[in-house]
Amino acid sequence: SAIENNGQLLVAMPSQHRVAVLAGDREVHSITGDVSPEQLVAAGTAPVLVDRQRSAIFDLDQKHDSVGAGLRAGDGATNAIADAYGRVLVLDTRGGDLLAFSPAPVLLRQRFPVPGVPYGLGYDPNRNLVWITLTQFNEVIGDDIAGGEPVQKYQFPTVRQPDSVAVDPASGRVFIASADGGGIQVMQP
């Protein structure tokens, strides 16, 4: 996983327990800590890392090249995204929840139940929709997150084992990928 933050590229290096910081095509330094950074998320100017092994998220302290404050993200954090409100949305697949955190420092702000083994997570900033795949039901749901809590607007059947979802913000098209070779599904809500 990699993100751009403040003109630098941050690259997760989970096996090395660090985040490489690149300027151009060279590494200028790294952020280290006792974490396994499987996924990076940029919430505004605040980078956050997801450690799936610990089911936790952590702030990145670029000023001191270290991992900052951390917080448990349910029982099985799998995927995370940032929304237009500066929140980091994390799926707790094992616990069946969508968690909303604020970064810098990381604080849990909201927890919403999502039945059906949520796994894939996508976001449409133009329509304020978060898309969540439900692997138990082979479905995807689209929740409006503009208000205080998610309101389900869409629910569609999907390919088998829908582990990945992406959204084209210009058209609103939703792309679902199967983890068991079932192909890619494209839908226009």
QUIUR-V740315 format. One record per residue. RES is the residue in three letters. SS is DSSP state (H for helix, E for strand, C for the rest). Layout:
# QUIUR-V740315
RES_SS, RES_SS
This chain:
# QUIUR-V740315
SER_C, ALA_E, ILE_E, GLU_E, ASN_E, ASN_C, GLY_C, GLN_E, LEU_E, LEU_E, VAL_E, ALA_E, MET_E, PRO_H, SER_H, GLN_H, HIS_C, ARG_E, VAL_E, ALA_E, VAL_E, LEU_E, ALA_E, GLY_C, ASP_C, ARG_E, GLU_E, VAL_E, HIS_E, SER_E, ILE_E, THR_E, GLY_C, ASP_C, VAL_C, SER_C, PRO_C, GLU_C, GLN_E, LEU_E, VAL_E, ALA_E, ALA_E, GLY_C, THR_C, ALA_E, PRO_E, VAL_E, LEU_E, VAL_E, ASP_E, ARG_C, GLN_C, ARG_C, SER_C, ALA_E, ILE_E, PHE_E, ASP_E, LEU_E, ASP_E, GLN_C, LYS_C, HIS_C, ASP_C, SER_E, VAL_E, GLY_E, ALA_E, GLY_E, LEU_E, ARG_E, ALA_C, GLY_C, ASP_C, GLY_C, ALA_E, THR_E, ASN_E, ALA_E, ILE_E, ALA_E, ASP_C, ALA_C, TYR_C, GLY_C, ARG_E, VAL_E, LEU_E, VAL_E, LEU_E, ASP_E, THR_C, ARG_C, GLY_C, GLY_C, ASP_E, LEU_E, LEU_E, ALA_E, PHE_E, SER_E, PRO_C, ALA_C, PRO_C, VAL_C, LEU_E, LEU_E, ARG_E, GLN_E, ARG_E, PHE_E, PRO_E, VAL_C, PRO_C, GLY_C, VAL_C, PRO_E, TYR_E, GLY_E, LEU_E, GLY_E, TYR_E, ASP_E, PRO_C, ASN_C, ARG_C, ASN_C, LEU_E, VAL_E, TRP_E, ILE_E, THR_E, LEU_E, THR_C, GLN_C, PHE_C, ASN_C, GLU_E, VAL_E, ILE_E, GLY_E, ASP_E, ASP_E, ILE_C, ALA_C, GLY_C, GLY_C, GLU_C, PRO_C, VAL_E, GLN_E, LYS_E, TYR_E, GLN_E, PHE_E, PRO_E, THR_C, VAL_C, ARG_C, GLN_C, PRO_E, ASP_E, SER_E, VAL_E, ALA_E, VAL_E, ASP_C, PRO_C, ALA_C, SER_C, GLY_C, ARG_E, VAL_E, PHE_E, ILE_E, ALA_E, SER_E, ALA_C, ASP_C, GLY_C, GLY_C, GLY_C, ILE_E, GLN_E, VAL_E, MET_E, GLN_E, PRO_C
